[in-house]
Amino acid sequence: MLRILTATLLAAAHLVAPPPAAPTPSAGGTMAATGIHVSGTRILESTGDAFVFRGVNHAHTWYQSQTTALADIKSLGANSARVVLASGKRWTRNDTADVAAVVAECKRVRLICVLEVHDTTGYGEEPAAATLDEAVTYWISVKSALDGQEPYVVLNIGNEPYGNTGASAWTAATTSAVQRLRSSGFGHAIMVDAPNWGQDWQFVMRDNAASVFAADPQKNTIFSIHMYGVFDTAAEITDSSAGSNRRTCRW
């Protein structure tokens, strides 16, 4: 679903950071984070500045002719945009050149670019939906458009990747997706959406986020809950927050 975004997590204050130094392997042999990254309960830019996401979704894959959309979003005071892409499973694939153009436009208008694959929406309940593993295959196929963009791009693996059926599989599938991205050389901050159409009303993500985070060799995973539908009162939102941590975004 496409909604206005708000967030409780902190990330980058200066929207376009200086070019990062070349990535260097960590002690465990994985690439160290060079751009937007989690630090304790906050998200930081490569400069060390903290950031709070303020922005909206942009349904780019269905409205590619709307070339001024990102500039318009910026003009309303946003500092980020969550851009809808398609892997080709359900909707026409956004190719490497198109992804590179989206990132370039986000940088031009000074927006942090959260890129997401929408084909995963409602997997397990939506028969046509892609798996998270299929989404990772897409990200690998467009990796050349993302290399070196770690200060400007957050990689949201897949939108609302499980419906209300089989949501318990989210933990293993998400862990595998994060690790496969890392082993493929992605140094970006990774955002993972909750199951239950993003709402996590069964609290699968809340109760397993720590293990998913620990499985990321870079410890640079952001957890995203889409607060709509079942979370329609302040009390329900507060109750959900009590069991989570500040590495969780609420859109």
C-alpha positions in Angstrom: 0.0 0.0 0.0 1.2 3.6 -0.7 1.0 6.0 2.3 2.6 9.1 3.6 5.7 8.2 5.5 6.7 9.2 9.1 9.5 7.7 11.1 10.7 7.4 14.7 14.3 6.5 13.6 17.1 8.9 13.2 19.3 9.0 10.0 21.0 11.7 7.9 20.8 15.5 8.5 22.9 16.7 5.6 21.0 15.1 2.7 23.9 14.7 0.3 27.1 13.6 2.0 30.6 13.9 0.6 31.7 10.9 -1.5 32.7 8.0 0.8 36.1 6.5 1.0 36.5 3.2 -0.8 34.8 0.4 1.2 37.2 -1.7 3.3 36.7 -5.3 4.5 35.9 -5.7 8.2 37.7 -8.1 10.4 35.3 -10.8 9.4 35.9 -10.3 5.7 32.6 -8.4 5.0 32.5 -4.9 3.6 32.3 -2.2 6.3 29.4 0.2 6.2 30.4 3.4 4.3 27.2 5.3 4.0 23.9 5.5 5.9 24.2 3.2 8.9 22.7 2.1 12.1 24.5 3.3 15.3 22.9 2.1 18.5 19.4 3.4 18.5 20.0 5.9 15.6 20.6 6.0 11.9 23.6 8.1 10.8 25.0 9.3 7.5 28.6 8.6 6.5 29.4 12.1 8.0 28.1 10.9 11.4 25.1 13.3 11.3 21.8 11.9 12.5 18.7 11.8 10.3 14.9 11.5 10.8 13.0 10.3 7.7 10.4 12.8 6.5 8.9 12.0 3.2 6.3 10.1 1.1 6.1 7.1 -1.3 6.6 7.8 -5.0 5.0 5.1 -7.2 7.7 5.5 -9.8 7.3 2.1 -11.6 3.7 3.0 -12.6 4.2 6.7 -13.3 7.6 6.9 -14.9 6.5 9.9 -17.0 6.1 12.0 -13.8 9.7 13.2 -13.9 9.2 16.2 -11.6 7.6 14.1 -8.8 10.8 13.9 -6.7 11.5 17.6 -7.0 7.8 18.3 -6.0 8.2 16.0 -3.0 11.3 17.9 -2.0 9.6 21.3 -2.4 7.1 20.3 0.3 9.8 19.9 2.9 10.6 16.2 2.6 14.2 14.9 3.1 13.5 11.4 1.7 11.3 9.5 -0.7 10.5 5.8 -0.8 10.5 4.9 -4.5 8.5 2.0 -5.8 10.4 -0.3 -8.3 9.3 -3.5 -10.0 11.4 -6.7 -10.4 9.5 -8.0 -13.4 7.6 -10.7 -11.4 4.3 -8.8 -11.3 5.0 -5.5 -13.0 7.3 -4.3 -15.8 10.9 -4.5 -14.6 12.8 -1.2 -13.8 16.2 -1.8 -15.5 19.6 -0.7 -14.3 19.6 2.5 -16.3 16.2 3.5 -14.8 17.4 2.8 -11.3 20.5 4.9 -11.9 18.3 7.7 -13.1 16.1 7.6 -10.0 19.1 7.7 -7.7 20.6 10.6 -9.7 17.4 12.6 -9.5 17.1 11.9 -5.7 20.7 13.2 -5.3 20.0 16.2 -7.5 17.1 17.4 -5.4 18.7 16.3 -2.2 16.5 13.5 -1.1 17.6 10.3 0.6 16.4 7.5 -1.7 14.6 4.5 -0.2 14.3 2.0 -3.0 11.8 -0.9 -2.7 10.7 -3.8 -4.8 6.9 -3.9 -4.8 6.4 -7.3 -6.4 6.8 -9.0 -3.0 3.7 -7.5 -1.5 1.6 -10.0 0.3 3.6 -13.1 -0.5 1.9 -16.3 0.8 -1.5 -14.7 0.4 -1.1 -13.0 -3.0 -0.5 -15.8 -5.5 1.4 -13.5 -7.9 3.8 -12.1 -5.4 7.5 -12.5 -5.6 9.6 -14.1 -2.8 12.3 -12.1 -1.0 14.9 -14.3 -2.6 13.5 -13.2 -6.0 13.7 -9.6 -4.9 17.4 -10.1 -4.0 18.1 -11.6 -7.4 16.6 -8.3 -8.9 18.8 -6.2 -6.6 21.9 -8.1 -7.7 20.9 -7.6 -11.4 20.9 -3.8 -10.9 23.8 -3.6 -8.5 26.0 -1.5 -10.8 23.4 1.4 -10.5 23.8 1.2 -6.7 27.5 0.7 -6.2 29.0 3.8 -4.5 25.6 5.2 -3.6 25.7 4.1 0.0 25.5 7.6 1.4 22.3 8.4 -0.5 20.4 5.1 -0.8 18.6 2.8 1.6 17.8 -0.7 0.1 14.3 -1.7 1.2 14.4 -5.4 0.0 10.8 -5.9 -0.6 7.5 -4.2 0.2 5.2 -5.9 2.8 6.8 -9.3 1.9 4.3 -11.6 3.6 0.5 -11.3 4.0 -1.3 -12.9 6.9 -0.7 -16.5 5.7 2.6 -18.1 6.6 4.0 -14.9 8.2 6.1 -17.0 10.6 8.4 -17.7 7.6 9.4 -14.1 7.5 12.3 -14.5 9.9 14.2 -17.1 8.0 13.4 -15.6 4.6 14.5 -12.1 5.7 17.7 -13.4 7.4 18.6 -15.2 4.2 17.8 -12.2 2.0 20.0 -9.9 4.1 22.9 -12.3 4.2 22.7 -12.9 0.4 22.8 -9.2 -0.3 25.9 -8.8 2.0 27.6 -11.8 0.4 26.9 -10.1 -3.0 28.8 -7.0 -1.9 26.0 -4.6 -0.9 27.2 -2.2 1.7 24.0 -0.2 1.9 21.7 0.3 4.9 19.1 -2.4 4.4 15.5 -1.9 5.3 13.2 -4.8 5.9 9.4 -4.6 6.0 7.2 -6.5 8.4 4.9 -9.3 7.5 1.1 -9.1 7.8 1.0 -6.7 4.8 3.6 -4.7 6.6 1.6 -4.3 9.9 3.3 -7.0 12.0 0.1 -7.4 14.0 1.2 -11.0 14.9 4.5 -9.4 16.1 6.7 -11.8 14.2 9.1 -9.0 13.3 9.0 -7.4 16.7 9.9 -10.7 18.4 12.6 -11.8 15.9 14.2 -8.5 14.8 17.1 -9.0 17.2 18.1 -12.3 15.6 17.7 -10.8 12.0 19.9 -7.8 13.0 22.5 -10.1 14.6 22.7 -12.1 11.4 23.6 -9.1 9.3 27.4 -9.1 9.1 27.4 -5.3 9.0 24.7 -4.8 11.7 23.1 -2.3 9.4 19.5 -3.4 9.1 16.5 -1.1 9.7 13.1 -2.6 10.5 10.0 -1.0 9.0 6.3 -1.3 10.2 3.5 0.1 8.1 1.1 1.6 10.6 -2.4 1.4 9.1 -5.4 -0.8 9.4 -5.1 -2.7 12.7 -3.0 0.2 14.3 -5.7 2.8 14.2 -5.4 4.2 17.7 -2.6 5.8 19.6 -2.9 3.1 22.3 -2.3 0.3 19.8 0.7 2.1 18.4 2.2 2.7 21.8 1.6 -1.0 22.8 3.4 -2.1 19.6 6.3 0.2 20.3 6.7 -1.1 23.8 8.1 -4.4 22.6 10.3 -3.0 19.9 13.4 -0.8 19.7 14.3 2.5 18.1 15.8 0.6 15.1 12.2 0.3 14.0 10.6 2.7 11.5 6.9 3.2 11.5 5.6 4.4 8.1 
